[in-house]
Amino acid sequence: MRKIQMVDLQGQYEFIKEKVNNSITEVLESAAFINGPEVQNFQKELEAYLDVKHVIPCANGTDALQIAMMGLDLKPGDEVITVDFTFAATVEVIALLQLTPVLVDVEPDTFNIDIDALKKAITPKTKAIVPVHLFGQCPNMEAIMEIADEHNLYVIEDNAQGIGADYTFKNGKKQKSGTIGHVGATSFFPSKNLGCYGDGGAIFTNDDKLAHTLRGIVNHGMYERYHHDVVGVNSRLDSIQAAVLRAKLPLLDSYNQKRREAAIKYTAALKDTNHIITPYLNAPCGKDGICDTCNCHVFHQYTLRITNGKRDELVKFLNENGIPCGVYYPIPLHKQKAYQDERYNEADFEVTNRLVKEVISLPMHTELDDEQIIFITNKIKEFIN
Ligand SMILES: *Cc1c(COP(=O)(O)O)cnc(C)c1O
């Protein structure tokens, strides 16, 4: 059996080596390292893939979120609602821009924003909502957009973990994650579903005016060379990363399909095991947990809940058996030193407080084979029983 890895970037590279090496060589020979044709071509190809009017490439996913917020008319002290259970980058940029983060709890099944908690958190100062498509699945975007409409709020999708996922509306209409809100942000960090070989990110929007604003912000607030109209940043996707992304974008759907197939096998093996809750799919087909047709979940992570209090022991047992695994995330954001605040009430974070003790993410990547999945799931069952 091949050594099991949490992500297998080498294995994936083997299949695209020639294509990637050739396009990197072309960039080196052209010396168009910044904003070269590779970046512009990637932008157009991603716009077509997502069916969104504007993609604004930038340096990483955290910048993408920050720039998205800089492009909206938000003022210091404005409240921005997001989840307690996400990677810190989501809340970090809110705080950096001197906006007030308002953390809310998530749902125990999807791990995504709890709609009732979101409604309760809205005040006259609320200006935006940042839903996070955690582990590869959208929250209830339809409800979020309705709430945003009603209260006149911006929706900024943190799509760093969800690229390629479809969200299905009640009327059957499908839209790519990250293109539903006013603006979406994603990351091309190497281990993300669409990863480059360094840092990279992008912002998506269908709003022409906002897109124009954002294109200036990523480049020092310049709309005309050496005319700085707004305070901007330096956040560009470099041409080498764009070349890698252009080689991988046509494979994104097949990559996501491989992740889904691995998830289906994990779930089939583990669904009837005591003390284990397998991932819930908010699938339009209604097939909870085992669905190979809906593209509603792209499994950035395959995350179990271990409900007998032995999650940490399981992590240790798996590691001892050569199986890496992850705990995303071990501490609720409202308990992090940087983000704790007197405003928060423990009773409002019941689910996140529980999830941080229960979740475990199994190896998930495009190169997992059946032998590895059987080995991993057998070891988990051996430990639980
Ligand atoms: C990875 C990630 C980010 C940040 O992306 P970087 O490219 O690493 O800056 C933001 N939000 C979420 C949910 C992420 O998983």
Ligand as a Chemical Component Dictionary entry (heavy atoms), coordinates in Angstrom:
data_LIG
# 
_chem_comp.id                   LIG 
_chem_comp.type                 NON-POLYMER 
_chem_comp.pdbx_formal_charge   0 
_chem_comp.three_letter_code    LIG 
# 
loop_
_chem_comp_atom.comp_id 
_chem_comp_atom.atom_id 
_chem_comp_atom.alt_atom_id 
_chem_comp_atom.type_symbol 
_chem_comp_atom.charge 
_chem_comp_atom.model_Cartn_x 
_chem_comp_atom.model_Cartn_y 
_chem_comp_atom.model_Cartn_z 
_chem_comp_atom.pdbx_ordinal 
LIG C1 C1 C 0 -7.694  28.617 3.220 1  
LIG C2 C2 C 0 -8.784  29.470 3.724 2  
LIG C3 C3 C 0 -8.701  30.874 3.688 3  
LIG C4 C4 C 0 -7.446  31.630 3.346 4  
LIG O1 O1 O 0 -6.816  31.332 2.179 5  
LIG P1 P1 P 0 -5.238  31.628 1.999 6  
LIG O2 O2 O 0 -5.030  31.492 0.536 7  
LIG O3 O3 O 0 -4.521  30.610 2.792 8  
LIG O4 O4 O 0 -4.998  33.012 2.480 9  
LIG C5 C5 C 0 -9.811  31.604 4.079 10 
LIG N1 N1 N 0 -10.936 31.005 4.497 11 
LIG C6 C6 C 0 -11.051 29.660 4.571 12 
LIG C7 C7 C 0 -12.327 29.063 5.040 13 
LIG C8 C8 C 0 -9.969  28.854 4.197 14 
LIG O5 O5 O 0 -10.089 27.527 4.287 15 
# 
loop_
_chem_comp_bond.comp_id 
_chem_comp_bond.atom_id_1 
_chem_comp_bond.atom_id_2 
_chem_comp_bond.value_order 
_chem_comp_bond.pdbx_ordinal 
LIG C1 C2 SING 1  
LIG C2 C3 SING 2  
LIG C2 C8 DOUB 3  
LIG C3 C4 SING 4  
LIG C3 C5 DOUB 5  
LIG C4 O1 SING 6  
LIG O1 P1 SING 7  
LIG P1 O2 DOUB 8  
LIG P1 O3 SING 9  
LIG P1 O4 SING 10 
LIG C5 N1 SING 11 
LIG N1 C6 DOUB 12 
LIG C6 C7 SING 13 
LIG C6 C8 SING 14 
LIG C8 O5 SING 15 
# 
